[in-house]
Amino acid sequence: MRIKLIILSLILLYPVIIIAQEEQRQYKIPDSVPFTIDSLYREDQFYVGFSFNLITNKPEAISQESFSGGLNLGVIRDMPLNKRRNVALGLGLGWGIDSYGQNLRITKSASGDTEFQSLEDIDYDTNRYTTQQFELPFEFRWRTSTPESYKFWRIYSGVRLGYIYNFRSNYRDDTGQTVINNLSELNKFRAGATFTFGYNTFNFHFYYSLIPFFKDASLQNESLDVSTLKIGLTFYIL
């Protein structure tokens, strides 16, 4: 009985196998058709970056404490400018998050005014700013890429515009925690010069802010024009 069942199954499946083989032959690319390389390729259209954030142009009473880092990612439209396609412009849209550990405390007075205080010689557990922003990178791109190779040298320079949509100042000591989200002195619109160079997977990235972090802010009668410098690695895909 089992043998009869196997034979019957093979008879029923035979037409299906024949049809499948015929479809495979129909859609198979003939050996006479040459393989062509995409001569209109584009490079580095997705990116992920990690950075170490430095606070620059800070008053003497301000120092950086603990680790400060950032993450940014997004997509860039690669637009080649020459026939070889190794010179291009890049325009993209991205997202980023940055964290800064330092000793500049932000508080609010009873009237709602913002006050800045140095935590120098003061014991505390945490004092950190965190920002989340939308980013608009624009780059001039030069590389040694070819249609056949995915490993090449690259030098990209440009500007990155941004808008901070979320700000959080978190201070904690033995007496409690203070969190501030709304800060009128914060420069929400950001702009910075960018420079990226590297080979294949590892690419060093630099970002220097062209706009101070705060506006109309002072510390001990000294203008608070702190800025940011980011140093890190960027990984490109496609």
C-alpha positions in Angstrom: 0.0 0.0 0.0 2.8 2.4 0.9 4.6 1.7 -2.5 1.3 2.5 -4.4 0.9 5.7 -2.5 4.5 6.8 -3.3 4.0 6.0 -7.0 0.6 7.9 -7.1 2.3 10.9 -5.4 5.1 11.0 -8.0 2.5 10.8 -10.9 0.6 13.7 -9.4 3.7 15.8 -8.8 5.3 15.1 -12.2 3.3 17.8 -14.1 4.2 20.4 -11.4 7.9 19.6 -11.7 7.8 19.8 -15.5 6.1 23.2 -15.3 8.6 24.5 -12.7 11.6 23.5 -14.9 10.0 25.1 -17.9 9.5 28.4 -16.0 13.1 28.2 -14.8 14.4 27.8 -18.4 12.2 30.6 -19.5 13.5 33.2 -17.0 17.1 32.1 -17.1 19.5 34.7 -18.4 21.3 33.2 -21.5 25.1 32.9 -21.3 25.4 35.0 -24.4 24.1 38.1 -22.5 27.2 39.9 -21.0 27.2 41.0 -17.3 27.2 44.8 -17.1 28.4 46.9 -14.2 26.3 49.8 -13.0 28.1 52.8 -14.4 25.5 55.1 -12.7 26.3 54.0 -9.2 25.9 56.2 -6.1 27.9 55.9 -2.9 27.5 56.3 0.8 23.7 57.1 1.0 23.2 55.9 4.6 25.4 56.7 7.5 25.7 56.0 11.3 28.1 58.0 13.4 29.5 57.9 17.0 31.3 60.8 18.5 33.1 62.1 21.6 31.7 65.5 22.5 34.0 68.3 23.7 32.9 71.6 25.2 34.9 74.5 23.8 35.2 78.2 24.4 34.1 77.7 28.0 34.8 80.1 31.0 37.5 79.2 33.5 35.0 78.0 36.1 33.5 75.4 33.7 35.0 72.0 33.2 33.9 68.8 31.4 33.0 66.0 33.7 32.5 62.3 32.9 31.8 61.0 29.4 30.1 63.1 26.8 29.1 61.4 23.6 26.7 61.4 20.6 25.0 59.3 18.0 23.8 60.5 14.6 22.3 58.6 11.7 20.4 59.4 8.5 20.3 59.2 4.7 22.1 61.3 2.1 21.3 61.7 -1.5 24.5 61.3 -3.5 24.6 63.5 -6.6 27.8 62.8 -8.8 29.1 65.8 -10.6 31.5 64.2 -13.2 31.5 61.2 -15.5 33.8 59.2 -13.3 31.4 59.8 -10.4 34.1 60.3 -7.9 33.2 64.0 -7.2 29.7 64.6 -5.8 27.4 66.6 -3.7 25.5 65.1 -0.8 22.2 66.4 0.7 20.5 64.5 3.4 18.2 64.2 6.4 19.2 62.8 9.7 18.7 62.5 13.5 21.1 62.9 16.4 21.3 62.7 20.1 24.1 64.2 22.2 25.0 64.2 25.9 27.3 66.5 27.8 28.6 65.9 31.3 29.9 69.1 32.9 29.7 71.4 36.0 27.5 74.2 34.6 24.3 73.9 36.6 21.0 75.4 35.2 18.3 76.5 37.7 15.2 78.6 37.7 14.5 81.4 40.1 11.1 81.9 41.8 10.2 84.4 39.1 11.1 81.9 36.3 14.4 83.4 35.2 17.2 81.1 34.2 20.3 81.1 36.4 23.7 79.5 35.6 26.0 78.4 38.3 29.4 76.8 38.4 29.6 73.6 40.5 33.3 74.0 41.0 34.2 72.8 44.5 30.6 71.5 45.0 29.7 67.9 45.6 27.0 66.5 43.3 26.1 63.2 41.7 25.0 64.1 38.1 24.9 67.2 36.0 24.2 66.5 32.3 22.6 68.0 29.3 21.0 65.8 26.6 19.7 67.1 23.2 17.9 65.4 20.4 17.8 67.1 17.0 16.9 66.8 13.4 19.8 67.3 11.1 20.3 68.5 7.5 23.8 67.6 6.2 25.3 69.1 3.1 28.6 67.7 1.8 31.1 68.2 -1.1 32.5 64.7 -1.7 35.7 63.4 -3.3 36.6 59.7 -3.4 38.6 57.1 -5.3 35.6 54.8 -5.9 35.0 52.8 -9.1 31.9 50.8 -10.2 33.8 47.6 -9.4 35.2 48.4 -5.9 33.5 49.0 -2.5 36.8 49.9 -0.8 38.1 53.4 -1.5 39.5 56.5 0.1 37.0 59.4 0.8 37.3 63.0 1.8 33.9 64.7 2.6 33.6 68.3 3.8 30.5 70.5 4.4 28.0 71.9 6.9 25.4 70.3 9.0 22.3 72.3 10.0 20.1 71.2 12.8 17.2 71.9 15.1 17.0 70.8 18.7 13.5 69.6 19.4 14.2 68.1 22.8 16.4 69.4 25.6 16.9 68.0 29.1 19.1 69.3 31.9 19.4 66.7 34.7 21.0 67.7 38.0 21.2 65.4 41.0 22.8 65.6 44.5 22.1 64.3 48.0 19.1 66.6 48.4 17.2 65.6 45.2 16.9 66.0 41.5 16.3 69.0 39.2 15.2 68.5 35.6 14.7 71.4 33.2 13.3 71.0 29.7 12.3 74.5 28.6 15.2 76.9 28.2 14.8 80.2 26.4 18.6 80.7 26.3 19.1 77.6 24.3 20.1 78.1 20.6 17.8 75.5 19.1 18.9 76.2 15.5 22.4 74.6 15.0 25.0 74.9 12.3 28.4 73.3 12.2 31.3 72.6 9.8 32.0 68.9 9.1 35.0 67.0 7.8 35.2 63.3 7.2 38.1 61.2 5.8 38.9 57.5 5.8 39.2 54.3 3.9 36.6 51.6 3.5 34.8 51.0 6.8 36.6 53.3 9.2 36.1 57.1 8.6 37.1 59.8 11.1 34.6 62.5 11.5 34.9 66.1 12.9 32.1 68.5 13.6 32.7 72.1 15.0 29.6 74.1 15.9 29.5 77.6 14.4 26.7 78.7 16.8 27.2 79.0 20.6 25.1 76.6 22.7 23.5 79.4 24.6 22.3 82.9 23.7 22.0 85.9 26.0 23.6 83.9 28.8 26.3 84.8 31.3 28.2 83.3 34.2 29.7 85.5 36.9 29.3 88.5 34.5 31.1 86.6 31.8 29.4 85.9 28.5 28.6 82.2 28.2 29.5 81.5 24.6 30.3 77.8 24.9 30.5 75.7 21.8 31.0 72.0 20.8 33.5 70.0 19.0 32.7 66.4 18.1 35.3 63.8 17.1 34.3 60.3 16.1 33.8 57.6 13.5 31.2 57.5 10.7 30.1 54.3 8.9 28.6 54.5 5.5 26.3 52.0 3.8 25.6 51.8 0.0 
